[in-house]
Amino acid sequence: MGFGGFNELDWWSTANWRRLKLMGWQQRGCVRGLDQRGEVEENILIELEGEEEKDRPSHNHTPGTTSRHKNLIINSNGRGNFLISTNHKHHFHPLKFYAPLLSATLCSAVVALIWQWVIRLSPSKAIKTALWLSRLLTCAVCVLLIYISSAESLAAGGFAIICALIQSLYACWVSPRIEFATRILSVSTAVPPKFTALLVQSIFTCILYLSFLVSGIGGATALRSSFSVLFISIILLSMAWTMHVIKNLLQLTVSRIKYMHFACGADVDTNEAFCDTLKHSMGSICIGSILVPVLGVIRGSARGMKSVAGDTDEFLFSCANCYSGLASTLVMYGNRWGFVHVGVYNKGFVKASAGTWEMFRNIELQEIIDLDLTSSFCFLSGVAGGAICSLVSGTWTLSIHKSCATEVSLYAFLISYFMCRIAMAWLQACILSYYVAYAENPNSTQFDSTIPLRIEELQRFQA
């Protein structure tokens, strides 16, 4: 819409004129100065949303200008385009942002507790369900992100479909291992620890912590400054580390209880084990919460690279072997099995990890550890739980505030993933304790033939 001067804008508020001044424009001289040069063509676009007709003088009424927020665009031939905007496209609505995320936090706690009941009811069905459900729900999250149709959601949706494809291939690849995973899960959790009260308290603590964290993410999002991404990244990294600390704290506590049961048939009080862990092992837990995820990613990528490289290409094969050797060396100084000796003997984490890994090598248990499916089961359970809550929160946000649906969906996934992993900590601790106690005394009467039969099966397969 073209205007001869600035007369059509006299109804603007004083606050909007101040915004123009801050951007280096003078209140009226700017466009008049351009008018005095015949070489300039003016193109002034005013967009208004929700402005009442009575708020404007009748002599300035122009059809089609009915909004509250104004955009002024001045195009000058050969001199560039100038945009003055007082329209903020992405307003932060606290209720529409916080409600879905806080609901995701509560939903994740419910999903995590229900999943514990499913595992205790039927470990075999739980493993198969996790393998199938994780990829299906990941595909559903992908559909949601693509439907949102923003640049960020399309990128996240592409990543989600790649992850779903990898999970599908992985499920087909590991199907022969499901039987042994079911057996080791059943025997290690046959006598579950008296852990329900501590688990519920931990989940409640996580709900409070995550609610506080969500408020910080919302505050950083509302700022819309150049540092918002940095602030949110720091908050998410802090969340990941803290949730790992809580998970490993529970894992250490249960590891001590179950190790004493497998090693000598003794029972340890849960509260006593928890207090001893808080008193003596928090430093090792904090260090391990950094080393285990990082070294786990390195080792997993090395194993994947070695599988893909094969032995057809000599260069790729040598690179994969070199990287795999490096990963195998690093994992000696930071692995989750070391948490058992940290809890039982109060060792430092690095020393405990190295000792445990060397013990596995001495009795040739390392290959069984590498092929163990229970750690993947815990991971995929977290992915499935995260996807469920991501769908709930993302769909809700899409219906009420589409501009932040991508962010809410991703935050909900991370929150729910870590919540489910914390709820699975006792299960993983039982399995770790079983392996470590067996490695220390394979001839103990506390163990059945599950591991010896698996060793014989692998030896026949290699022969």
C-alpha positions as CSV (number, residue, x, y, z in Angstrom):
1,M,0.0,0.0,0.0
2,G,1.6,3.3,-1.1
3,F,1.4,6.6,0.8
4,G,2.5,10.0,-0.1
5,G,3.8,10.8,3.3
6,F,3.6,9.9,6.9
7,N,0.1,11.3,7.5
8,E,-1.5,7.9,7.4
9,L,0.5,6.8,10.4
10,D,-0.4,9.6,12.8
11,W,-2.6,7.3,14.9
12,W,0.4,5.3,15.9
13,S,1.1,5.3,19.7
14,T,4.0,7.1,21.3
15,A,5.6,3.9,22.3
16,N,5.8,2.7,18.6
17,W,7.4,6.0,17.6
18,R,10.0,5.5,20.3
19,R,10.9,2.2,18.7
20,L,11.4,3.9,15.4
21,K,13.7,6.4,17.1
22,L,15.8,3.7,18.7
23,M,16.4,2.2,15.2
24,G,17.8,5.4,14.0
25,W,14.7,6.8,12.2
26,Q,13.4,10.2,12.9
27,Q,9.7,10.5,13.6
28,R,8.6,12.3,10.4
29,G,11.7,13.5,8.6
30,C,12.7,10.1,7.5
31,V,10.1,9.4,4.8
32,R,9.6,13.1,3.9
33,G,13.4,13.2,3.2
34,L,13.0,10.3,0.9
35,D,10.0,12.0,-0.8
36,Q,12.0,15.1,-1.6
37,R,14.3,12.9,-3.8
38,G,12.3,11.9,-6.9
39,E,14.4,8.7,-7.4
40,V,12.9,6.9,-4.4
41,E,9.8,4.8,-4.6
42,E,8.0,4.3,-1.3
43,N,6.3,1.1,-0.3
44,I,4.8,1.3,3.2
45,L,3.1,-1.8,4.5
46,I,1.2,-1.6,7.7
47,E,-0.2,-4.8,9.3
48,L,-2.5,-4.6,12.2
49,E,-4.0,-7.4,14.2
50,G,-7.0,-7.0,16.5
51,E,-7.0,-3.2,16.5
52,E,-10.4,-1.8,17.2
53,E,-11.8,0.6,14.7
54,K,-12.5,3.1,17.4
55,D,-8.7,3.2,18.3
56,R,-8.0,5.0,15.0
57,P,-9.1,8.4,13.7
58,S,-11.9,8.1,11.2
59,H,-10.0,10.2,8.6
60,N,-7.1,7.8,8.6
61,H,-9.1,4.7,8.1
62,T,-7.7,2.5,5.4
63,P,-9.4,-0.8,4.5
64,G,-7.4,-3.9,5.3
65,T,-5.4,-2.4,8.2
66,T,-7.0,-4.0,11.2
67,S,-4.3,-5.3,13.5
68,R,-2.6,-4.4,16.7
69,H,1.1,-5.0,15.8
70,K,2.5,-2.8,13.0
71,N,5.1,-3.6,10.3
72,L,6.6,-0.7,8.3
73,I,8.5,-1.8,5.2
74,I,10.1,0.9,3.1
75,N,11.6,-0.2,-0.3
76,S,14.0,2.2,-2.0
77,N,15.1,1.6,-5.6
78,G,18.8,0.8,-5.7
79,R,19.2,1.7,-2.0
80,G,18.2,-1.5,-0.3
81,N,15.2,-2.6,1.7
82,F,14.5,-1.2,5.1
83,L,12.3,-3.0,7.6
84,I,10.9,-1.5,10.8
85,S,8.9,-4.0,12.7
86,T,7.1,-3.9,16.0
87,N,5.4,-7.2,15.4
88,H,6.8,-10.1,17.5
89,K,5.8,-13.3,15.7
90,H,6.8,-15.6,18.6
91,H,5.2,-14.4,21.8
92,F,6.0,-16.4,24.9
93,H,2.9,-17.7,26.6
94,P,3.9,-19.2,30.0
95,L,0.8,-21.3,30.4
96,K,1.0,-22.8,26.9
97,F,4.7,-23.5,27.4
98,Y,4.8,-24.8,30.9
99,A,1.6,-26.8,31.1
100,P,2.6,-29.4,28.4
101,L,6.2,-29.8,29.8
102,L,5.0,-30.2,33.4
103,S,2.4,-32.6,32.3
104,A,5.2,-34.5,30.4
105,T,7.1,-34.7,33.7
106,L,4.2,-36.2,35.5
107,C,3.3,-38.5,32.6
108,S,6.9,-39.8,32.5
109,A,6.8,-40.8,36.2
110,V,3.6,-42.7,35.6
111,V,4.9,-44.4,32.5
112,A,8.2,-45.4,34.3
113,L,6.3,-46.9,37.2
114,I,3.9,-48.9,35.0
115,W,6.9,-50.2,33.0
116,Q,8.4,-51.6,36.2
117,W,5.3,-53.6,36.8
118,V,5.4,-54.9,33.2
119,I,9.0,-56.0,33.6
120,R,8.3,-57.9,36.8
121,L,5.3,-59.5,35.3
122,S,7.0,-60.9,32.2
123,P,10.6,-60.1,31.4
124,S,10.4,-61.8,28.0
125,K,7.4,-59.8,26.9
126,A,9.0,-56.6,28.2
127,I,12.2,-57.1,26.1
128,K,10.2,-57.8,22.9
129,T,7.8,-55.0,23.6
130,A,10.7,-52.5,24.1
131,L,12.3,-53.6,20.8
132,W,9.1,-53.1,18.8
133,L,7.6,-50.2,20.7
134,S,10.6,-47.9,20.6
135,R,10.9,-47.8,16.8
136,L,7.1,-47.5,16.3
137,L,6.9,-44.6,18.7
138,T,10.0,-43.0,17.2
139,C,8.2,-43.1,13.8
140,A,5.2,-41.5,15.4
141,V,7.3,-38.7,16.8
142,C,8.8,-38.2,13.4
143,V,5.3,-37.8,11.9
144,L,4.5,-35.2,14.5
145,L,7.6,-33.2,13.9
146,I,7.2,-33.3,10.1
147,Y,3.5,-32.2,10.6
148,I,4.7,-29.1,12.6
149,S,6.5,-28.0,9.4
150,S,9.1,-25.7,10.8
151,A,12.7,-25.8,9.7
152,E,13.7,-27.1,13.1
153,S,11.0,-29.7,13.3
154,L,11.8,-31.0,9.8
155,A,15.5,-31.4,10.8
156,A,14.5,-33.2,14.0
157,G,12.0,-35.3,12.1
158,G,14.6,-36.4,9.6
159,F,16.9,-37.4,12.5
160,A,14.0,-39.3,14.1
161,I,13.3,-41.4,11.0
162,I,17.0,-42.3,10.8
163,C,16.9,-43.4,14.4
164,A,13.8,-45.4,13.8
165,L,15.4,-47.2,10.8
166,I,18.5,-48.0,12.9
167,Q,16.3,-49.4,15.7
168,S,14.5,-51.6,13.2
169,L,17.7,-53.0,11.8
170,Y,19.1,-53.4,15.3
171,A,16.0,-55.4,16.4
172,C,16.4,-57.8,13.5
173,W,20.1,-58.1,14.2
174,V,19.8,-58.9,17.9
175,S,16.8,-61.2,17.8
176,P,19.0,-64.3,18.5
177,R,20.1,-62.7,21.7
178,I,16.7,-62.2,23.2
179,E,16.5,-65.7,24.8
180,F,19.7,-65.2,26.8
181,A,18.8,-61.6,27.7
182,T,15.5,-62.9,29.1
183,R,17.2,-65.6,31.1
184,I,19.8,-63.3,32.6
185,L,17.1,-60.7,33.4
186,S,15.0,-63.4,35.1
187,V,17.7,-64.9,37.3
188,S,19.2,-61.6,38.3
189,T,15.9,-60.1,39.4
190,A,14.4,-63.3,40.8
191,V,14.7,-61.8,44.3
192,P,14.1,-58.1,43.8
193,P,15.5,-55.7,46.4
194,K,13.3,-53.9,48.8
195,F,13.6,-50.8,46.8
196,T,10.1,-49.5,46.1
197,A,10.1,-46.7,48.7
198,L,13.5,-45.4,47.6
199,L,12.5,-45.6,43.9
200,V,9.3,-43.6,44.6
201,Q,11.2,-41.0,46.6
202,S,13.8,-40.7,43.8
203,I,11.1,-40.2,41.2
204,F,9.3,-37.6,43.3
205,T,12.7,-35.8,43.7
206,C,13.2,-35.9,40.0
207,I,9.7,-34.4,39.4
208,L,10.6,-31.4,41.6
209,Y,14.0,-31.0,40.0
210,L,12.7,-31.2,36.5
211,S,9.9,-28.7,37.3
212,F,12.5,-26.2,38.5
213,L,14.5,-26.9,35.4
214,V,11.5,-26.4,33.1
215,S,11.1,-22.9,34.6
216,G,14.7,-22.1,33.7
217,I,14.2,-23.3,30.1
218,G,11.0,-21.2,29.9
219,G,12.8,-18.1,31.2
220,A,15.6,-18.5,28.7
221,T,13.1,-19.1,25.9
222,A,11.1,-15.9,26.9
223,L,14.3,-13.8,26.6
224,R,14.6,-14.4,22.9
225,S,18.2,-13.0,23.1
226,S,21.3,-14.2,21.2
227,F,22.4,-16.1,24.4
228,S,19.1,-18.0,24.8
229,V,20.4,-21.1,22.9
230,L,23.6,-21.0,25.0
231,F,21.6,-20.8,28.2
232,I,19.2,-23.6,27.2
233,S,22.2,-25.8,26.1
234,I,23.8,-25.3,29.5
235,I,20.6,-26.2,31.3
236,L,20.1,-29.4,29.2
237,L,23.7,-30.5,29.8
238,S,23.2,-29.8,33.5
239,M,20.0,-31.9,33.5
240,A,21.7,-34.8,31.7
241,W,24.5,-34.9,34.2
242,T,22.3,-34.5,37.2
243,M,19.9,-37.2,36.1
244,H,22.9,-39.5,35.5
245,V,24.1,-38.8,39.0
246,I,20.7,-39.7,40.4
247,K,20.5,-42.9,38.3
248,N,24.0,-44.0,39.3
249,L,23.3,-43.2,43.0
250,L,20.4,-45.6,42.9
251,Q,22.4,-48.1,40.8
252,L,25.3,-48.1,43.3
253,T,22.9,-48.6,46.2
254,V,21.2,-51.6,44.6
255,S,24.5,-53.0,43.3
256,R,25.8,-53.3,46.8
257,I,22.6,-55.0,48.0
258,K,22.5,-57.5,45.1
259,Y,26.2,-58.2,45.1
260,M,26.1,-59.2,48.8
261,H,23.1,-61.4,48.0
262,F,24.9,-63.1,45.0
263,A,28.3,-63.3,46.6
264,C,27.4,-64.6,50.1
265,G,23.7,-64.7,50.4
266,A,23.6,-61.8,52.9
267,D,20.9,-59.2,53.1
268,V,21.8,-55.5,53.4
269,D,19.3,-52.9,54.5
270,T,18.4,-50.5,51.8
271,N,18.5,-47.4,53.9
272,E,21.9,-48.4,55.3
273,A,23.3,-49.0,51.8
274,F,21.9,-45.7,50.5
275,C,23.4,-43.7,53.4
276,D,26.8,-45.3,53.0
277,T,26.7,-44.5,49.3
278,L,25.9,-40.9,50.0
279,K,28.7,-40.7,52.6
280,H,31.5,-42.5,50.8
281,S,30.9,-42.7,47.0
282,M,29.4,-39.4,45.7
283,G,32.7,-38.3,44.2
284,S,33.1,-41.5,42.2
285,I,29.4,-41.2,41.2
286,C,29.9,-37.7,39.9
287,I,33.0,-38.7,37.9
288,G,31.4,-41.8,36.6
289,S,28.4,-39.9,35.5
290,I,30.6,-38.0,33.0
291,L,32.9,-40.8,31.9
292,V,30.4,-43.6,31.4
293,P,28.1,-41.8,28.9
294,V,31.1,-40.4,26.9
295,L,33.1,-43.6,26.8
296,G,30.0,-45.6,26.1
297,V,29.3,-43.5,23.0
298,I,32.9,-43.9,21.8
299,R,32.8,-47.7,22.3
300,G,29.4,-48.0,20.7
301,S,30.5,-46.0,17.7
302,A,33.7,-48.1,17.4
303,R,31.7,-51.3,17.4
304,G,29.3,-49.9,14.8
305,M,32.1,-48.7,12.6
306,K,33.9,-52.1,12.8
307,S,30.6,-53.9,11.8
308,V,30.1,-51.6,8.8
309,A,33.7,-51.7,7.7
310,G,34.0,-55.5,7.6
311,D,37.2,-56.8,6.0
312,T,36.6,-56.0,2.3
313,D,38.3,-52.6,2.3
314,E,41.8,-52.8,3.8
315,F,42.0,-49.1,4.7
316,L,38.6,-48.9,6.4
317,F,39.3,-52.2,8.2
318,S,42.6,-50.8,9.6
319,C,40.9,-47.6,10.7
320,A,38.1,-49.4,12.3
321,N,40.5,-51.7,14.1
322,C,42.5,-48.8,15.3
323,Y,39.5,-46.9,16.6
324,S,38.1,-50.1,18.2
325,G,41.4,-50.7,20.0
326,L,41.4,-47.1,21.3
327,A,37.8,-47.5,22.5
328,S,38.6,-50.9,24.2
329,T,41.5,-49.2,26.1
330,L,39.4,-46.3,27.2
331,V,36.5,-48.4,28.4
332,M,38.8,-50.1,30.9
333,Y,39.0,-46.8,32.9
334,G,35.3,-45.9,32.8
335,N,32.5,-48.6,32.6
336,R,29.3,-49.1,34.4
337,W,30.4,-52.5,35.9
338,G,32.9,-50.5,38.0
339,F,30.0,-49.1,40.0
340,V,29.6,-52.4,41.7
341,H,33.1,-52.4,43.3
342,V,32.7,-48.7,44.1
343,G,29.6,-49.5,46.1
344,V,31.0,-52.7,47.7
345,Y,34.6,-51.8,48.4
346,N,34.4,-48.0,48.3
347,K,37.1,-47.9,45.5
348,G,37.7,-45.0,43.2
349,F,35.7,-45.2,40.1
350,V,38.6,-45.5,37.6
351,K,40.4,-48.1,39.7
352,A,37.2,-50.1,40.2
353,S,36.4,-50.0,36.5
354,A,39.9,-51.2,35.5
355,G,39.8,-54.0,38.1
356,T,36.4,-55.2,37.0
357,W,37.2,-55.2,33.3
358,E,40.5,-57.1,33.9
359,M,38.5,-59.7,35.9
360,F,36.1,-60.1,32.9
361,R,39.1,-60.7,30.6
362,N,40.6,-63.3,32.9
363,I,37.6,-65.6,32.8
364,E,36.8,-64.8,29.2
365,L,33.5,-63.1,30.1
366,Q,34.1,-60.1,28.0
367,E,32.5,-61.4,24.8
368,I,29.3,-62.2,26.8
369,I,29.4,-58.7,28.2
370,D,29.7,-57.3,24.7
371,L,26.8,-59.3,23.4
372,D,24.6,-58.5,26.4
373,L,21.2,-57.1,25.3
374,T,20.0,-55.9,28.7
375,S,21.8,-52.5,28.5
376,S,20.1,-51.9,25.1
377,F,16.8,-53.0,26.6
378,C,17.2,-50.3,29.3
379,F,18.1,-47.7,26.7
380,L,15.2,-48.6,24.3
381,S,12.8,-48.5,27.3
382,G,13.9,-45.0,27.9
383,V,13.4,-44.1,24.2
384,A,9.9,-45.6,24.2
385,G,8.9,-43.7,27.4
386,G,10.4,-40.5,26.0
387,A,8.5,-40.9,22.8
388,I,5.2,-41.4,24.5
389,C,5.5,-38.2,26.5
390,S,6.9,-36.3,23.5
391,L,3.8,-37.3,21.6
392,V,1.5,-36.2,24.4
393,S,3.1,-32.8,25.0
394,G,3.9,-32.1,21.3
395,T,0.3,-32.8,20.2
396,W,-1.1,-30.7,23.0
397,T,1.2,-27.8,22.2
398,L,0.5,-28.1,18.5
399,S,-3.1,-27.5,19.1
400,I,-2.7,-24.5,21.4
401,H,0.6,-22.8,20.4
402,K,2.2,-24.2,17.3
403,S,5.3,-21.9,17.2
404,C,6.9,-23.7,20.2
405,A,5.6,-27.2,19.5
406,T,9.0,-28.4,18.3
407,E,10.8,-27.2,21.4
408,V,8.2,-28.7,23.8
409,S,8.3,-32.0,22.0
410,L,12.1,-32.3,22.2
411,Y,12.3,-31.2,25.8
412,A,9.5,-33.6,26.8
413,F,11.4,-36.4,25.1
414,L,14.6,-35.7,27.1
415,I,12.8,-35.3,30.4
416,S,10.8,-38.5,30.0
417,Y,13.9,-40.5,28.7
418,F,15.9,-39.7,31.8
419,M,13.0,-40.3,34.1
420,C,12.5,-43.8,32.6
421,R,16.2,-44.5,32.9
422,I,16.2,-43.6,36.6
423,A,13.3,-46.0,37.1
424,M,15.3,-48.7,35.3
425,A,18.4,-48.2,37.5
426,W,17.5,-51.0,39.9
427,L,17.1,-53.4,37.1
428,Q,20.5,-52.6,35.5
429,A,22.1,-52.8,38.9
430,C,20.9,-56.3,39.5
431,I,22.3,-57.4,36.1
432,L,25.7,-55.7,36.8
433,S,26.0,-57.3,40.2
434,Y,25.2,-60.7,38.8
435,Y,28.0,-60.5,36.3
436,V,30.6,-59.1,38.7
437,A,29.8,-61.6,41.5
438,Y,30.0,-64.4,38.9
439,A,33.3,-63.2,37.6
440,E,34.7,-63.2,41.1
441,N,33.5,-66.7,42.0
442,P,32.1,-68.7,39.0
443,N,31.8,-71.9,41.1
444,S,29.5,-70.3,43.7
445,T,26.3,-72.2,44.4
446,Q,24.4,-68.9,44.1
447,F,24.6,-69.2,40.3
448,D,22.9,-71.5,37.9
449,S,24.1,-72.7,34.5
450,T,22.9,-69.5,32.6
451,I,26.4,-68.1,31.9
452,P,28.3,-71.4,31.4
453,L,25.7,-72.5,28.9
454,R,26.0,-69.2,27.0
455,I,29.8,-69.5,27.0
456,E,29.5,-73.0,25.5
457,E,27.0,-71.7,22.9
458,L,29.4,-68.9,21.8
459,Q,32.3,-71.3,21.6
460,R,30.3,-73.7,19.3
461,F,29.3,-70.8,17.1
462,Q,32.9,-69.6,16.7
463,A,34.1,-73.2,15.9
